[in-house]
Amino acid sequence: MTLGAQSSGNALQQTLKNSISCTGTGLHSGSKVTMTLCPAAPDTGIVFRRTDATASDIDILARWDNVVDTNLNTTLGNASGVTVGTVEHLMAALSGCAVDNAIVEIDGPEIPIMDGSAAPFVFLIECAGVIEQDRPRRAIEILKPVSVADGKRTAVLVPGAGFSVSVEIDFEAALVANQKLQVNLVNGTFRSEIARARTFGFDHEVAQLRAKGLARGGSLDNAVVVSGDRILNADGLRYDDEFVRHKVLDSIGDLYLAGPIIGHFHGFRCGHALNNALLRSLFAQADAWRPAGVDSRPVIGGGLPRRAAAAAPSA
């Protein structure tokens, strides 16, 4: 299935109109955290600020080359060893709401999981408001196919107009099984079709994950839990294909660490590690991409000249 239709229009960078806060629990750490989304100047990008940290540098720029862990989440870190985990749902919401510049203040090690989707973050952003700034948006235009693989798992970026994402999942569990979805990210498609899809897991894995220090904050309030041929959540699924929609959400968040992309992403059984490996492969090939103006191209998601230009030296 393909969701969304193409549209066009000139684009400027955007930030939040007002600051807004929320409190929640970290999915893996179980820590109670307070997060505040704040406006930021043009060309700032998305910056996570660990207000509880004592290091000399508590800011972490949301970039693909600052990813330090991809085990069941995307974790960012800086040179001082300060980290922030599970950034992908918030990054997806910032992309879907076209927020280019923001400071994310947080007093703990992980972004709150909220209900397991990006919808609460979209709600916060809409409540804060979004305003245009006096700088043009910039994007990464894909010039040739780039792909990475891990066994049968694959992730690919290819040239294309606008930004679209297709994902196929294939699980042994019959309730999840094989699902596929393609989304053209324009005209509010993220908010209406993707944002509410929740993270999911399997009940037989919970004890094992917690023994490894993961999923300590997980519950039926913030994840879809599959047990055999049953969904344990009393309210069931939000979409018949909620599982693949959430994988699309994760991919959008992971890819936004490169800024907006003009091109098409396809993932087969992809995850955080493969998504980040794809971006590293992309920026290692100078002829595979170029900074481009957004102008009339239908791109949803932020993008900055600084972030695009800074990618090349790190390749």
C-alpha positions as CSV (number, residue, x, y, z in Angstrom):
1,M,0.0,0.0,0.0
2,T,1.2,3.6,-0.7
3,L,0.1,6.5,1.4
4,G,0.3,10.3,0.6
5,A,0.4,12.4,-2.5
6,Q,2.9,14.9,-3.8
7,S,2.7,18.7,-3.4
8,S,5.2,21.5,-3.7
9,G,6.0,24.9,-2.1
10,N,9.0,27.0,-1.0
11,A,10.4,26.2,2.4
12,L,12.2,28.1,5.1
13,Q,13.7,26.6,8.3
14,Q,11.4,26.4,11.2
15,T,11.6,26.3,15.0
16,L,9.2,26.2,17.9
17,K,7.2,29.3,18.8
18,N,7.2,28.5,22.6
19,S,8.9,26.1,25.0
20,I,6.9,23.1,26.2
21,S,7.6,20.3,28.7
22,C,6.5,16.8,29.5
23,T,7.4,14.2,32.1
24,G,7.6,10.4,31.4
25,T,9.5,7.2,31.8
26,G,12.4,5.9,29.8
27,L,11.6,2.7,28.0
28,H,14.9,0.9,28.7
29,S,16.2,2.8,31.8
30,G,12.9,3.0,33.6
31,S,14.0,6.5,34.8
32,K,11.5,9.2,35.4
33,V,12.6,12.2,33.2
34,T,11.4,15.7,32.4
35,M,11.9,16.9,28.8
36,T,11.5,20.5,27.5
37,L,11.4,21.4,23.8
38,C,12.8,24.9,23.3
39,P,13.1,27.2,20.3
40,A,16.5,27.6,18.7
41,A,18.2,30.0,16.3
42,P,18.5,29.2,12.5
43,D,21.1,26.7,11.6
44,T,21.2,25.3,15.2
45,G,19.8,21.9,14.2
46,I,18.4,19.6,16.9
47,V,20.5,19.6,20.0
48,F,19.9,17.4,23.1
49,R,21.0,19.0,26.4
50,R,21.5,16.8,29.4
51,T,20.7,19.2,32.2
52,D,21.5,16.6,34.9
53,A,25.0,15.9,33.6
54,T,28.2,17.3,35.2
55,A,30.5,17.0,32.2
56,S,32.0,20.1,30.6
57,D,29.9,19.6,27.5
58,I,26.3,18.6,28.0
59,D,25.1,19.2,24.5
60,I,24.7,16.5,21.9
61,L,24.0,17.4,18.3
62,A,21.5,15.1,16.7
63,R,23.6,13.7,13.8
64,W,24.2,10.3,12.3
65,D,27.9,10.4,13.3
66,N,27.0,11.0,16.9
67,V,25.2,7.6,17.2
68,V,27.0,5.5,19.8
69,D,24.5,2.6,20.3
70,T,21.8,1.0,18.3
71,N,20.7,-1.9,20.5
72,L,16.9,-1.7,20.4
73,N,17.1,2.1,20.3
74,T,19.2,4.9,18.8
75,T,21.5,6.5,21.4
76,L,23.5,9.7,20.7
77,G,26.7,10.8,22.5
78,N,29.3,13.5,22.5
79,A,33.1,13.6,23.0
80,S,32.6,14.1,26.8
81,G,30.8,10.8,27.1
82,V,27.4,12.3,27.7
83,T,24.6,10.3,26.0
84,V,20.9,10.4,25.4
85,G,18.9,7.3,24.4
86,T,15.7,6.4,22.5
87,V,15.8,9.5,20.4
88,E,14.1,8.0,17.3
89,H,10.4,8.7,18.1
90,L,11.1,12.3,19.0
91,M,13.3,12.7,15.9
92,A,10.5,11.3,13.8
93,A,8.0,13.8,15.2
94,L,10.4,16.7,14.6
95,S,10.8,15.5,11.0
96,G,7.1,15.0,10.5
97,C,6.3,18.4,11.9
98,A,9.1,20.1,9.9
99,V,11.0,21.4,12.9
100,D,14.6,22.3,11.8
101,N,15.9,23.9,15.0
102,A,15.3,23.0,18.6
103,I,17.0,22.5,22.0
104,V,15.8,19.4,23.8
105,E,16.5,19.8,27.5
106,I,16.3,16.5,29.4
107,D,17.2,15.6,33.0
108,G,17.9,11.9,32.5
109,P,19.5,9.4,30.2
110,E,16.7,8.7,27.8
111,I,13.8,10.4,26.0
112,P,10.5,9.5,27.7
113,I,8.7,6.7,25.8
114,M,5.2,8.3,26.4
115,D,2.7,5.9,24.8
116,G,5.3,4.2,22.6
117,S,4.5,6.2,19.5
118,A,5.4,9.7,18.2
119,A,1.9,11.1,18.6
120,P,2.5,12.6,22.1
121,F,5.5,14.5,20.7
122,V,3.5,15.7,17.7
123,F,0.9,17.0,20.2
124,L,3.6,18.8,22.2
125,I,5.0,20.4,19.0
126,E,1.6,21.5,17.9
127,C,0.8,23.0,21.3
128,A,4.1,24.9,21.3
129,G,3.5,26.1,17.7
130,V,6.0,26.2,14.8
131,I,7.3,29.4,13.2
132,E,9.3,30.1,10.1
133,Q,12.8,31.5,10.2
134,D,14.8,33.7,7.8
135,R,17.0,30.9,6.4
136,P,16.2,28.5,3.6
137,R,15.9,24.8,4.4
138,R,18.5,22.5,3.0
139,A,18.4,18.8,2.2
140,I,20.5,15.8,1.3
141,E,19.7,14.9,-2.3
142,I,20.5,11.2,-3.2
143,L,22.3,11.0,-6.5
144,K,22.8,7.3,-6.8
145,P,21.7,4.1,-5.1
146,V,23.4,3.3,-1.8
147,S,22.7,0.1,0.1
148,V,23.9,-1.9,3.1
149,A,23.0,-5.4,4.2
150,D,23.3,-7.7,7.2
151,G,22.4,-11.2,6.1
152,K,18.9,-11.0,4.6
153,R,18.3,-7.5,6.2
154,T,18.8,-4.6,3.8
155,A,18.5,-0.8,3.7
156,V,18.7,1.2,0.5
157,L,18.5,4.9,-0.5
158,V,17.8,5.7,-4.1
159,P,17.2,9.0,-6.0
160,G,13.7,10.2,-6.1
161,A,11.5,13.3,-6.0
162,G,10.5,14.4,-2.4
163,F,10.9,12.0,0.4
164,S,9.3,8.6,0.6
165,V,9.8,5.5,2.8
166,S,8.9,1.9,2.3
167,V,9.5,-0.8,4.8
168,E,8.8,-4.6,4.8
169,I,8.9,-6.7,7.9
170,D,8.9,-10.4,8.2
171,F,8.5,-12.1,11.6
172,E,8.0,-15.7,12.6
173,A,5.1,-14.7,14.8
174,A,1.9,-15.3,12.8
175,L,0.2,-12.3,14.2
176,V,2.9,-10.0,12.8
177,A,4.2,-12.0,9.9
178,N,4.9,-10.2,6.7
179,Q,3.8,-6.6,6.3
180,K,4.8,-3.9,3.9
181,L,4.0,-0.2,3.5
182,Q,5.2,2.8,1.4
183,V,4.6,6.3,2.5
184,N,5.1,9.6,0.6
185,L,5.8,12.0,3.4
186,V,3.9,15.1,2.4
187,N,0.7,16.9,3.3
188,G,0.5,15.7,6.9
189,T,0.9,12.0,6.1
190,F,3.2,11.4,9.0
191,R,0.7,12.9,11.5
192,S,-2.3,11.1,10.1
193,E,-0.9,7.7,9.1
194,I,2.4,7.0,11.0
195,A,2.7,9.0,14.2
196,R,0.2,6.9,16.3
197,A,1.9,3.6,15.6
198,R,3.5,2.2,18.8
199,T,6.6,0.2,19.5
200,F,6.0,-3.5,20.0
201,G,7.6,-6.6,21.5
202,F,7.0,-10.2,22.4
203,D,6.1,-11.3,25.9
204,H,8.5,-14.2,25.9
205,E,11.4,-11.7,25.4
206,V,10.6,-9.4,28.3
207,A,12.4,-11.3,31.1
208,Q,15.5,-11.7,28.9
209,L,15.5,-8.0,28.0
210,R,15.2,-6.8,31.6
211,A,18.1,-9.1,32.6
212,K,20.2,-7.2,30.1
213,G,19.1,-3.9,31.6
214,L,16.6,-3.1,28.9
215,A,12.8,-2.5,28.8
216,R,12.8,-1.7,32.5
217,G,10.2,1.0,31.8
218,G,8.1,-1.0,29.3
219,S,4.4,-1.8,30.0
220,L,1.2,-2.3,28.2
221,D,0.8,1.5,28.5
222,N,3.7,2.2,26.2
223,A,4.1,-0.8,23.9
224,V,2.1,-3.4,22.0
225,V,2.9,-6.8,23.4
226,V,2.3,-9.9,21.4
227,S,1.8,-13.3,23.1
228,G,1.4,-16.1,20.6
229,D,-1.7,-15.3,18.6
230,R,-2.9,-12.6,21.0
231,I,-2.4,-8.9,21.6
232,L,-2.2,-8.4,25.3
233,N,-3.2,-4.7,25.2
234,A,-6.8,-4.3,26.1
235,D,-7.4,-1.8,23.3
236,G,-5.8,-3.9,20.7
237,L,-4.1,-2.4,17.6
238,R,-4.5,1.1,16.3
239,Y,-4.0,-0.1,12.8
240,D,-4.2,-3.6,11.3
241,D,-0.6,-3.1,10.1
242,E,0.6,-1.1,13.2
243,F,3.8,-3.1,13.3
244,V,5.2,-2.1,9.9
245,R,3.9,1.5,10.5
246,H,6.0,1.7,13.6
247,K,9.1,0.4,11.7
248,V,8.4,3.2,9.2
249,L,8.3,5.7,12.1
250,D,11.6,4.4,13.4
251,S,13.2,4.7,10.0
252,I,12.0,8.3,9.6
253,G,13.5,9.2,13.0
254,D,16.8,7.5,12.3
255,L,17.2,9.0,8.8
256,Y,16.4,12.5,10.2
257,L,19.9,12.4,11.9
258,A,21.1,13.3,8.4
259,G,18.6,16.2,8.0
260,P,15.9,16.0,5.3
261,I,16.4,13.6,2.4
262,I,15.4,14.0,-1.2
263,G,15.1,10.4,-2.3
264,H,13.5,7.1,-1.4
265,F,14.3,4.8,1.4
266,H,13.5,1.1,1.4
267,G,14.2,-1.2,4.3
268,F,13.7,-5.0,4.5
269,R,13.7,-6.2,8.1
270,C,15.7,-3.0,8.9
271,G,16.5,-1.6,12.3
272,H,18.4,1.1,14.0
273,A,21.8,-0.4,13.4
274,L,21.2,-0.9,9.6
275,N,19.7,2.5,9.3
276,N,22.7,4.2,10.8
277,A,25.1,2.0,8.7
278,L,23.2,3.2,5.6
279,L,23.8,6.9,6.5
280,R,27.5,6.2,7.2
281,S,27.8,4.5,3.8
282,L,26.0,7.4,2.1
283,F,28.4,10.0,3.5
284,A,31.4,7.9,2.8
285,Q,30.6,8.3,-0.9
286,A,31.0,11.9,-2.0
287,D,29.4,11.2,-5.4
288,A,26.3,9.7,-3.8
289,W,24.7,12.9,-2.4
290,R,24.8,16.7,-2.5
291,P,23.4,19.5,-0.4
292,A,20.3,20.8,-2.1
293,G,17.7,23.5,-1.6
294,V,14.2,22.4,-0.6
295,D,12.4,25.1,-2.5
296,S,9.6,23.5,-4.5
297,R,10.4,19.9,-3.5
298,P,7.9,18.1,-1.3
299,V,10.2,17.3,1.6
300,I,8.8,16.8,5.1
301,G,11.4,17.1,7.9
302,G,14.0,19.6,8.9
303,G,17.3,20.3,7.2
304,L,20.2,22.7,7.7
305,P,23.2,23.9,5.7
306,R,25.5,23.3,8.6
307,R,24.3,19.7,9.1
308,A,24.6,18.9,5.4
309,A,28.0,20.5,4.9
310,A,29.4,19.0,8.1
311,A,28.6,15.5,7.0
312,A,31.4,15.4,4.4
313,P,34.5,15.7,6.6
314,S,33.1,12.9,8.9
315,A,32.8,10.4,6.0
